[in-house]
Amino acid sequence: MKIIIETERTILREFNKDDFQAVFDFGSNREVQKYTGDDLLKSLEQAKKNY
């Protein structure tokens, strides 16, 4: 795991292939997507493929 930033309460790291469920959870949320501008994810397969 390549850590980019680490503080006492937070670890920021690169995505890996096992993160697809979390990617789908925020990538399929319209409230999140209106701020990121990314396309809305519609399936877990799409999350696996894109990330």
Phi and psi in radians as a Rosetta constraint file:
Dihedral C 1 N 2 CA 2 C 2 CIRCULARHARMONIC -1.557 0.35
Dihedral N 2 CA 2 C 2 N 3 CIRCULARHARMONIC 1.939 0.35
Dihedral C 2 N 3 CA 3 C 3 CIRCULARHARMONIC -1.524 0.35
Dihedral N 3 CA 3 C 3 N 4 CIRCULARHARMONIC 2.277 0.35
Dihedral C 3 N 4 CA 4 C 4 CIRCULARHARMONIC -1.629 0.35
Dihedral N 4 CA 4 C 4 N 5 CIRCULARHARMONIC -0.832 0.35
Dihedral C 4 N 5 CA 5 C 5 CIRCULARHARMONIC -2.458 0.35
Dihedral N 5 CA 5 C 5 N 6 CIRCULARHARMONIC 2.395 0.35
Dihedral C 5 N 6 CA 6 C 6 CIRCULARHARMONIC -2.380 0.35
Dihedral N 6 CA 6 C 6 N 7 CIRCULARHARMONIC 2.265 0.35
Dihedral C 6 N 7 CA 7 C 7 CIRCULARHARMONIC -2.144 0.35
Dihedral N 7 CA 7 C 7 N 8 CIRCULARHARMONIC -3.079 0.35
Dihedral C 7 N 8 CA 8 C 8 CIRCULARHARMONIC -1.057 0.35
Dihedral N 8 CA 8 C 8 N 9 CIRCULARHARMONIC -0.580 0.35
Dihedral C 8 N 9 CA 9 C 9 CIRCULARHARMONIC -1.967 0.35
Dihedral N 9 CA 9 C 9 N 10 CIRCULARHARMONIC -0.160 0.35
Dihedral C 9 N 10 CA 10 C 10 CIRCULARHARMONIC -2.405 0.35
Dihedral N 10 CA 10 C 10 N 11 CIRCULARHARMONIC 2.466 0.35
Dihedral C 10 N 11 CA 11 C 11 CIRCULARHARMONIC -2.171 0.35
Dihedral N 11 CA 11 C 11 N 12 CIRCULARHARMONIC 2.126 0.35
Dihedral C 11 N 12 CA 12 C 12 CIRCULARHARMONIC -1.843 0.35
Dihedral N 12 CA 12 C 12 N 13 CIRCULARHARMONIC 2.134 0.35
Dihedral C 12 N 13 CA 13 C 13 CIRCULARHARMONIC -2.412 0.35
Dihedral N 13 CA 13 C 13 N 14 CIRCULARHARMONIC 2.929 0.35
Dihedral C 13 N 14 CA 14 C 14 CIRCULARHARMONIC -1.195 0.35
Dihedral N 14 CA 14 C 14 N 15 CIRCULARHARMONIC 2.634 0.35
Dihedral C 14 N 15 CA 15 C 15 CIRCULARHARMONIC -1.168 0.35
Dihedral N 15 CA 15 C 15 N 16 CIRCULARHARMONIC 2.645 0.35
Dihedral C 15 N 16 CA 16 C 16 CIRCULARHARMONIC -2.310 0.35
Dihedral N 16 CA 16 C 16 N 17 CIRCULARHARMONIC 3.047 0.35
Dihedral C 16 N 17 CA 17 C 17 CIRCULARHARMONIC -1.079 0.35
Dihedral N 17 CA 17 C 17 N 18 CIRCULARHARMONIC -0.383 0.35
Dihedral C 17 N 18 CA 18 C 18 CIRCULARHARMONIC -1.439 0.35
Dihedral N 18 CA 18 C 18 N 19 CIRCULARHARMONIC -0.058 0.35
Dihedral C 18 N 19 CA 19 C 19 CIRCULARHARMONIC -1.562 0.35
Dihedral N 19 CA 19 C 19 N 20 CIRCULARHARMONIC 0.120 0.35
Dihedral C 19 N 20 CA 20 C 20 CIRCULARHARMONIC -1.030 0.35
Dihedral N 20 CA 20 C 20 N 21 CIRCULARHARMONIC -0.604 0.35
Dihedral C 20 N 21 CA 21 C 21 CIRCULARHARMONIC -1.149 0.35
Dihedral N 21 CA 21 C 21 N 22 CIRCULARHARMONIC -0.763 0.35
Dihedral C 21 N 22 CA 22 C 22 CIRCULARHARMONIC -1.146 0.35
Dihedral N 22 CA 22 C 22 N 23 CIRCULARHARMONIC -0.699 0.35
Dihedral C 22 N 23 CA 23 C 23 CIRCULARHARMONIC -1.063 0.35
Dihedral N 23 CA 23 C 23 N 24 CIRCULARHARMONIC -0.763 0.35
Dihedral C 23 N 24 CA 24 C 24 CIRCULARHARMONIC -1.115 0.35
Dihedral N 24 CA 24 C 24 N 25 CIRCULARHARMONIC -0.746 0.35
Dihedral C 24 N 25 CA 25 C 25 CIRCULARHARMONIC -1.010 0.35
Dihedral N 25 CA 25 C 25 N 26 CIRCULARHARMONIC -0.795 0.35
Dihedral C 25 N 26 CA 26 C 26 CIRCULARHARMONIC -1.500 0.35
Dihedral N 26 CA 26 C 26 N 27 CIRCULARHARMONIC -0.476 0.35
Dihedral C 26 N 27 CA 27 C 27 CIRCULARHARMONIC -1.314 0.35
Dihedral N 27 CA 27 C 27 N 28 CIRCULARHARMONIC -0.280 0.35
Dihedral C 27 N 28 CA 28 C 28 CIRCULARHARMONIC -1.813 0.35
Dihedral N 28 CA 28 C 28 N 29 CIRCULARHARMONIC 0.068 0.35
Dihedral C 28 N 29 CA 29 C 29 CIRCULARHARMONIC -1.622 0.35
Dihedral N 29 CA 29 C 29 N 30 CIRCULARHARMONIC 2.005 0.35
Dihedral C 29 N 30 CA 30 C 30 CIRCULARHARMONIC -1.053 0.35
Dihedral N 30 CA 30 C 30 N 31 CIRCULARHARMONIC -0.587 0.35
Dihedral C 30 N 31 CA 31 C 31 CIRCULARHARMONIC -1.128 0.35
Dihedral N 31 CA 31 C 31 N 32 CIRCULARHARMONIC -0.682 0.35
Dihedral C 31 N 32 CA 32 C 32 CIRCULARHARMONIC -1.226 0.35
Dihedral N 32 CA 32 C 32 N 33 CIRCULARHARMONIC -0.815 0.35
Dihedral C 32 N 33 CA 33 C 33 CIRCULARHARMONIC -1.129 0.35
Dihedral N 33 CA 33 C 33 N 34 CIRCULARHARMONIC -0.480 0.35
Dihedral C 33 N 34 CA 34 C 34 CIRCULARHARMONIC -1.198 0.35
Dihedral N 34 CA 34 C 34 N 35 CIRCULARHARMONIC -0.344 0.35
Dihedral C 34 N 35 CA 35 C 35 CIRCULARHARMONIC -1.681 0.35
Dihedral N 35 CA 35 C 35 N 36 CIRCULARHARMONIC -0.471 0.35
Dihedral C 35 N 36 CA 36 C 36 CIRCULARHARMONIC -1.540 0.35
Dihedral N 36 CA 36 C 36 N 37 CIRCULARHARMONIC -0.509 0.35
Dihedral C 36 N 37 CA 37 C 37 CIRCULARHARMONIC 1.412 0.35
Dihedral N 37 CA 37 C 37 N 38 CIRCULARHARMONIC 0.022 0.35
Dihedral C 37 N 38 CA 38 C 38 CIRCULARHARMONIC -1.313 0.35
Dihedral N 38 CA 38 C 38 N 39 CIRCULARHARMONIC 2.805 0.35
Dihedral C 38 N 39 CA 39 C 39 CIRCULARHARMONIC -1.201 0.35
Dihedral N 39 CA 39 C 39 N 40 CIRCULARHARMONIC 2.528 0.35
Dihedral C 39 N 40 CA 40 C 40 CIRCULARHARMONIC -1.231 0.35
Dihedral N 40 CA 40 C 40 N 41 CIRCULARHARMONIC 2.235 0.35
Dihedral C 40 N 41 CA 41 C 41 CIRCULARHARMONIC -1.372 0.35
Dihedral N 41 CA 41 C 41 N 42 CIRCULARHARMONIC 2.421 0.35
Dihedral C 41 N 42 CA 42 C 42 CIRCULARHARMONIC -1.974 0.35
Dihedral N 42 CA 42 C 42 N 43 CIRCULARHARMONIC -0.142 0.35
Dihedral C 42 N 43 CA 43 C 43 CIRCULARHARMONIC -2.714 0.35
Dihedral N 43 CA 43 C 43 N 44 CIRCULARHARMONIC 2.786 0.35
Dihedral C 43 N 44 CA 44 C 44 CIRCULARHARMONIC -1.110 0.35
Dihedral N 44 CA 44 C 44 N 45 CIRCULARHARMONIC -0.629 0.35
Dihedral C 44 N 45 CA 45 C 45 CIRCULARHARMONIC -1.059 0.35
Dihedral N 45 CA 45 C 45 N 46 CIRCULARHARMONIC -0.687 0.35
Dihedral C 45 N 46 CA 46 C 46 CIRCULARHARMONIC -1.130 0.35
Dihedral N 46 CA 46 C 46 N 47 CIRCULARHARMONIC -0.690 0.35
Dihedral C 46 N 47 CA 47 C 47 CIRCULARHARMONIC -1.123 0.35
Dihedral N 47 CA 47 C 47 N 48 CIRCULARHARMONIC -0.737 0.35
Dihedral C 47 N 48 CA 48 C 48 CIRCULARHARMONIC -1.095 0.35
Dihedral N 48 CA 48 C 48 N 49 CIRCULARHARMONIC -0.735 0.35
Dihedral C 48 N 49 CA 49 C 49 CIRCULARHARMONIC -1.213 0.35
Dihedral N 49 CA 49 C 49 N 50 CIRCULARHARMONIC -0.717 0.35
Dihedral C 49 N 50 CA 50 C 50 CIRCULARHARMONIC -1.438 0.35
Dihedral N 50 CA 50 C 50 N 51 CIRCULARHARMONIC -0.367 0.35
